[in-house]
Amino acid sequence: MTRYLKQAQAVSANSQSSQVPSIVSGVIADIRANGDTAVRKYSEKFDKWSPTSFLLSQQQIDEALVNVSDQTKDDIRQVQANVRKFATAQLKSINDFEIEMSPGVHLGQKNIPISSVGAYIPGGKYPLLASAHMTILTAKVAGVKNVIGCTPPIAGKIPYATIAAMHYAGADQIYLLGGVQAVAAMAVGTETIPKVDFITGPGNAFVAEAKRQLFGEIGIDLFAGPTEVLIVADDAADPFTAATDLLSQAEHGIDSPAVLITTSETVATETMRYIDRLLLKLETANIAGESWKNFGEVAIVDDLDQAYKLADEYAYEHVQILTRQPREALEKMRHYGALFLGEKTCVSYGDKVIGTNHVLPTRKAARYTGGLWVGKFLRTVTYQEVRSAEASGQLGELCGRAARAENFEGHARSGDLRAHQYLNKDYKWIKHGQGDAQHNL
């Protein structure tokens, strides 16, 4: 049985959110028609930013690096080393191969990097340096030849630390451009911003909607929604830790759900008490508190099996396990973006420093996909080669029968032709097509 001490409140959509699709479609259409002129118009409107060039010069990048403390630059390099190490291990797990299906019939698989990727690095209230590591660097590890990075100005100024992160991650060009105008410009191409094949990176509701509308014309990583966190805890869990970690994710936005599922009523009530106390002094309490008030949930269940089952129903982006045997979740759970096992681990490590990718599925998308990884930037393609005449003839006979079962006569004839050429099989259509002449190739 599940008993809720707190459940999310129904929050009605505001008028702006209902207008997001139409606003975004208008911006995309304008940029598609008017290129750089439209991009500049929207940059001025939304970011009050209209430089001579949105593309940062090497001199501007060097100036940004000078304005970042040595400690921050060292930290960026350390975090990127972690991300690179894990992404490289992922890449090594993906293999090209060729097998001989039967004598003379060879099938193979190759993994080819996407040629051009656009990475969107959000700004706004939080300059997300980590998103540069997760998107740009991972794409470069995959072998993407050209990676464009876009990030907005912050209060009309260059976000130096973000530029440093993008540069060290390996961005081939960096544009100081934000919002829908950045995503649309990369997707459709303008006079000065080249069209890409794939767009990656998180963003607000407008950026997410732009990616949704442009999907198909270009590839995207995920349809991302608000950050989600769910903690599974038993009676051994520390309520103060649970409260701290829930608020760490609730501060992402006022619509970021934070859920606790526990077998202990004491853990549940104490966690809620600590959250109330922590919010009194948390610098981001205006965001985290609103999110917790409207989207926070606390559920008490009978045992951990029920807890894992309920957690799977949520299928959240981040799932943290605060139990005596945290690795049990690896066997018991199936639907999550990323698991964080034990009290020594936290979701914030995954967000910022540990090396796994923080671009993860939300809104139950974990039921059908994982998060961003090096494989997202690869196209797995196949090839075929039949070297044996006898094998080709035999496949031709099989193809003829299989295709005619589906009423695909043209397909069948491609098979017939090989059976005729390599097994001397006779087909009326071949004789008719060749004027009854013997057909030799």
N, C-alpha and C positions, 0 to 999 in steps of 0.2 A: 504494500500500500504506500502511496505517496501523499505526504501532507505538506502543504506549502505554508510557511510562515510569512512569506512575502512573494507576491507575483507582480509581473509587469503591468503597468497601468495602460489602458487604451489611450493612445495619443493620436489625435486627429491630424491629418496631413495639412500643412499650411498652404496658403494660396500659391506661394512661390514654388513649393515642391511640385504642385500639380501643373505648373507652367514650365517646368524644366525641359521636358521633351521638345516643346515648340520653340523655346528660346534657343536651345542647342541646334535644332534643325535649321533655324534661321541663320545662325552664325556659320554653320558648315556651308550652307548654300551660298552665302555671301562670299566666303573665302574661296569656294570653288569657282565662283564667277569672277571675282575681282582680286584674288591673290594678295600680294603684299599690301595693297591699299586697304583692304578689309582687315587684314591682320593688324596693321597699325591702328586702325580705327578702334578695334576692340581692345587692344592693349592700352590705348589712351583712356577708353571708357571704364574698363574694369580695374586696371592696375596703375592708371595715370603714369604710364611709361611709354616714351616714344623716342628712343635713342636714334642716332644716325644709322646704326646697324644693330640688329638684335643679336647677330653673331659676335661673340666675344673674340677679340684679337689675342694673339699670344701675349702681347704686352699687358692687356687687361687681366689675363689669367695669371701672369707673373705677379702683377700688382695684388691680386687677390691672395695669392700664396704668401706674400710678404705680410699681409694684414691678418694672417691666422697664426695663433701662438704655436710655438714649437711643440708644446704638449699635445695640442689638438691635432696637429699634423702627425705626430707620432702615433696617437691613438687611432687616427684614420687608417694609417698604414698597418697597424696591428690588427684591427678589425678586418680590413680587406685581406690580410694574409690568411685569417681564419676562413673567410668566405671563399677565397680562392682555393684553399686546401680542400674544403668540402666539395666545391663545384668540380674541381679536378678529379676527385675520387668518383664523383657521379659520372663524369665523362668517361672515365676508364671502365665503368660498368656497362657502357653501351658499345656493343661490338658490331662491326661489319662482319659478314660471313658469306660463304658460298658453299652450297651443298650439291651433291650429285644425287638427284631424286631417283634416278634409274640410269642405267648405262647410257651415257651420251646426253643426258638432260641435266643442265646445270641452272640452278636458281640462286640468286644472291640478294643481299641487302646492303645498302650503303646509307650512311648518315651524313647528310650534307648540310652545313650551316646555312641559315637564312642569310641573304646577302646584305640587307640593310635593316637596321632596327632603330626605332625611335623610343627613347626612354624619358618618361615624364617624372620629374622629381618635384614633389609638392613643396610649397612655401607656406604662405598664410601664417596661422598662429604658431605653427611648428615647422622650422626648417628641417626637413627629414634627410639628414646626411646619409642615414643608413639605407635609404632607398636607392641612392647612387651605387652603393656596394652591391645591393641585391639585384639590380637590373643591368646596369652598364657592365659591371665586372663579370657577372655571370654570362652575359652575352659574349663578351670577349673571350672568356674561357672556352665557350662553345665553338669559337672560331669565326664569329660574325665579323666580316671585313670592315663594315662601316657602322658605327653606333653614334647616333645623334642624341645629345642630351638637351632637354629643355627644362628650365626652372624659372619661376617668376621672381621679379624683384620683391624685396620686402620693404614696405614703406618707402618705395622709390629709390632704394639703394641695392647695390650688388650684394648678395648673400655670400660673403667671402668663404666661409667654411663649407657651404654647399658646393661652391665652385671648386674648392680644393678637393673635395671628395669625388666630384665628377671627373676632375682631371686625373687624379691618381687611379681612379677606376678604369681609365683608358678611353674616355669619350673622344671620338675623332673630331667632333665639332660640338661646341657648347653655345646654346642660344639662351639669352635672358628673356624668356617669353613664357607666359603662364596661361592656365585655364583652357577653355575650349579652343581658343585661337591657336594655342600651341599644338594641341592634339590634331585639330583639323588641318593645320598647315603641314604637319608631318605626314598626315594620311593622304592628302590630295596633292601636295606639292605646290610651291609658289615660285615666283621668279628667283627668290634667294634661298628658299628652304627646300631641299630635295625631298621627293616623295620616298617614303620608306615602305617596307613590306610587312612590318610587324610593329605594334606599339605595346609597350609594357610600362607598368608603374601605377601606383595608387593615386588617388585624387578625391576631390569633393564630388558631390552629386552631379555637378555639371560635367566634370571630366569623365566620370563613370558613364554618364549618358552619352557623351560624345563617342566613347569607345564602343558602346553598344550599337549606336547608329552606324558607325563606320565599319563594324565587323562584317567581314565578307569581302569588302573592298580591300581591307588589310586584315592581317591576323592580330589577335590580342592575347594577352596572357590570361586574364580572368575577368568576369563581371564582378567587380568588387563592391561590397556594401560596407556598412559600419563595422568596426572592429568588434570581435566577440571573444569573451573568455568564460570558461566553465571550469570550476574546481570540483573534483571528486575527493571527499575527505572521509576518513573514518574517525573513531573516537580518540585516536592518538594524534590527530592533527593539531597544530598550534593555531588557535583562532586569530591571533594577532597577525601571523604570517598570511593566513587566508584573507583577512581584511585588507592588509597592505597590498597583496597581489591582485585582488579584485579591483581596487581603486587604481592600481597602476595602469589598467587597461580602460577603465571607465573614463579616464581623463582624455582619451583619444577624441571623444566627441559626445555631444549631449544625447546621442542616440545609440551609444555603444552598450550592448547588453552585457551584464556581468551576473553569472549564475553560480550558486553554491549548491551542490548535492551532497548530503552527508547522512551517515548512519547515526549520528549523535545529535540529540537535541541541544546538549550543552555546547558543542562546537557551533551549531547553528545560531543559537541566541547570543553567544559570546562574540562571534564574528560580526553579527549585526551591531552589537554594542560598540565594538572597536571601530567599525566603519563610521558610526556617528561621531565618535571622539576624534578620529583622524581627520575627518572632514572639517573640523573646527580650525585646523592649522595648515591644511594642505593648500599650497599656492594655486593649484588648479581646481579648487573645490567648486568654483562656479560651474565648471564643466562636469567634473566627476560626480558632484552631488546631484546635479540635474539628471545625469544619466542613471545613477543608482536609484534615484527616486522613481523615475518612470520606467526603467527597463531592468532594474535589479530583481533577482529572484533567489529565494532560499527554499530548498525542498529537503524534507526528511524522509528517508526510505528505510526499509527493514534491514537490508543487508547490501553488501557491495555488489553482488550480482545484479540486484535491482538498480543500484546506482549506475553501473556500467550500461545497462540496458537503457535507462532513461537518458544518460549522456549521449548514447548513440542516436536517440530520437532527436535530440537537439542538433547533432551533427555540426558542432561549432568549429570555428577557425582554430582557436587555442584551447586545449584541454590540459589542465594541470592536475597531477595526481598526488595528493597528500595523504598517503596511507602507509601502513607498516610494510607492505609488499608492493611498491609502486609498479614494478615491472610486470605484475599480473595483468595490468591494463593492456599490455602489448598483445596478450592472448585473448583477453575478454572483449576488447573494443575494436570496432571496424570503421566508424564514421567520425573523422576528425581531420583538421588540416595539419596540425602538429601536436605531438604529445610532449609534455614536460614532466619528467618523472622524479618525484621526491622533493623534499624540502630544500635540498641544496641547489635545485634547479628552479628557474622562474621564467615566465613568459617574456619578461623584459630582456633576458639574455638572448632569447631568440629574436626579439625585435631589433636589438642593437649590436650585439657583439660576438655571439658564440660561433657563428659560421653557417648555420642552416638558413634557408631563405625565408624572409618574413612576408613575402607576397603569397597569401594563403586564401583558400576558398571560404566564402561567407554565405549566409542565407541558405544553409543546407546543401550548398554545392559540394561539400565534402562527401556527399553520398555518391558522387560520380566522378570527382576529379581530385587530384592532389594540388599542391601549390606550384609556384614558379620554381623551375629547376633548369639545369643546363639542357636537358632534353627538349624543353619548350622552344629552344632556339635552333633545333635541328629538324630537318625534314628526313624522315625515314622512307627511303625509296627502294624499289626492287628492280631487278633486271633478270632477264631470261636468255638462255642460249641453248639451242638444241644442236649438238655436234654430230649426232648419229643419224644417218639416213633412215635406218630401220625404226629408230625411236620416233622420228618425225612422222613417218608413215603411220605408225600405230596411233600416235596422238591425233593424227589427221582423221583416222577412222572414228576414234572416240569423239572428237570434236564434231564431226558430221552428225553423229547420232544425238549427241547432247544438244546441239544447236537446233536441230529439227524438232526435238521435243519441246522447244520453246518457240517454234515457228520463226527462227532466225535463219532464213535460207542463205543469206549472204555470208553469215558466219560459217555455216555448214560448208559452203563451197571453198572457203579458204582451207578448211581441213581436208576436203575431198582432193584438192589440188595436190597437197603433200602426199596423200595416200596414193594418188595416181603417179606422182613423180618418183616416189621412193619404194612403193610396193607393187607398182604396175596394176593398180586397181582401175577398173573401167567405170566411167560415169558418163551418162548420156549428155549431160549439160556441157562437159568438156569437149566431147566430139562435135556437138552442135556449135559451140562457141568457136571452135577452131576450123569450122567447115569440114569436119570429119578427117582433118589432117592429123597425123601423129604429132603430139605436142611434146617437144623436148626442150628442156632448159639445162 
